[in-house]
Amino acid sequence: MPEFNETQRFTQWWLWLILVGVWSSMVYSIITAPPQTDSAVYVSFGIGILLPLLFWQMKLTTRITAQGIYVRFFPFHFKEKFFAWDTLSASYVRTYSPLMEYGGWGIKYSFKGNGLVYNTAGNVGLQLNFKEGEAVLIGTQKGEEIKQVLVALGQLNESVK
C-alpha cells in the first residue's frame, strides 16, 4: 500500500531574520542599559529567547495511509489528529493564498469559509472537505507526491471543490 510522510518546519529566512533581530536588540538593550530590577526587562528578555526557541521546535508532520490522514503540529498537538477517508466528501491538492485566505502561516482559521489550515511555508496544500461541511487544508511542499498517493489509494476527488 502506498504511504506518504512529510515533516516541515518554518525555514523562511525573513522570519528568522526578524526573530534573531528582536532577540539581538533585546540582548543589546540589557547589556548597555544601567542595572535595573524592572521585571518588564526580564520578561521581555525571556520572551526574546523563548520565541525563537518555540519556532525552532515547531514542525508540521503529515502522514497519509490507507486508513486516512494524520497531521500533527508540534508543540501544539501532543498526538496526531486523524481524518478517516470515510468522513471526507473530497480530498485534493490545490494552490492557495496563505495571506489572503488564512491570514498567514501556522494554525489558522479562515473566516471566509475556508475552514482550518495547518501550514509552515508555501502555497500548496491538501484540501480536505468533510461530509459535515467543515474543511481542513494541510500545507505541503510535495503536492505532486500527495496527488500520486491519493490516486493510488483511490482517494483523489477533484470534482467536488
N, C-alpha and C positions, 0 to 999 in steps of 0.2 A: 504494500500500500504506500502511495506517495505521502510524504510529510514535508512540512515547511517549518523552518526555525529562523528567527531573526532577532538580534539584540541591537538596539540603537541607543545612542547617548547624545547629549547636547554637545555638538562639536563645532558650532558656529564660532568663527574667530572673533566676530564683533561682540558676541555675548561674553566670551572670556576676557576680551579687552575691557569691557565695562566692569565686570566683576573684579578683575585684578586692579583696574584703575581706582575703583572705590576703595578696595582694601588698602592699596598703597597710599592713597590720600589720607585715610584714617590713621594708618601707622605713622605717617609723616607728621600729622597734626598732633598726635600723642607724644611723639618724641620731641618735637620742637616747642610744644606748649609748656608753660610753667607747671610744676606739680600740682595736681588737683585731686580732690577726693570726690569730684562730681560723678555720681553714679551714671549719668547720661553718657559720659565719655566711655565708661567701661561697657555699658550696654551697646553703644554704637560700635565699639571695637569688637565685641563678641559677635554682633550681627555681621560685621565686616568679615569675620573669619568663618562663621557658620554658613553664610550664604554661598560662598564658592564651594565649600565642602559639600553642601546639600546638592548643588548642581553636579559636582564631580561624582557623587554616588547615584544620581538618578539614572535609570535605564528602563527602556521600554522593551519588553520581551513578548514576542508573538510566536505562537505555535499553531499550526493547522494540521489536524489529523482526521482520520475517517469519522471520529466521533463528533468533532466540531472545532471551534476556535478557542484558544486560550490566550489571554492577554494579562500582563502584569506590568504595572508602572511602579517600580521600586523607587523610593521607600513608602509610597502612598498606599500600595496594596501589599499586604503581608502574604496573601495567597493569590493564585491565578484566578481571574474571572473566566468563567466558562460559558460559551454560547453554543448550544447544540444546534445542529443543522435543522432539526425539525421545528425549531422556534422561529426560523427565518423565512421571510417571503422572498427575499432577494439577497444575493451576495455577488459583488463585482468590484473590479478595480476602477478607480476614477481619479481624475485630476481635480484638485480643489484649490481654493484660495484660503490659506490659513488665517490671514489677517481679516479678509472681508467676510468670510463665512463663520469664523470662530473667534476672532479677536486675538489670534496668535497661536503659540505652541504650548504644549503641556497637556493638562487635562482640562478641557473647556466644554462648556455647554453653549450651544447656539440658540439664541432667542429668535432666530429666523426660521425655526422649524427643522433645522438640520440635525438635531439631536446632540449626542455627546461625541467628543473627539479625544483620542489619545495620540499625541504626535510629538516628535522631537525636532524634526527638520523636514525640509522638502515640501512638495505639494501633490504627492501621490498617496492614495490610501485605499484600504479595503473597506468598502461600504457594506454595512450590514443593515438590512431593513427587516424589522421583526413583524410577525403576524399581528401583534397587538398595536402596531403603529409607531413604535419607538424606532430610533435609528442610532447606530454607532459607527463611527469612522475610525479606523486604526491606520495611522500613518505608516508608510513603508518606503524603503529605499530599493525594494526589489519587486516592483509591481508586476513585471512580466513573469517572474518566477511564481508569484502568487497565482497569477492568472492560469499558468500551466498546471499548478496543483489543483486549483478549483475545477479545471476541465477534467483532469484525471480522476477526481473524486465525483464528478457529475454534479458539482455544486455551483458552477458559474451560471448566473442568471442575470443577464444584462437587459432582458426585455422589460423588467419591472424596475423603473427608475423613478 
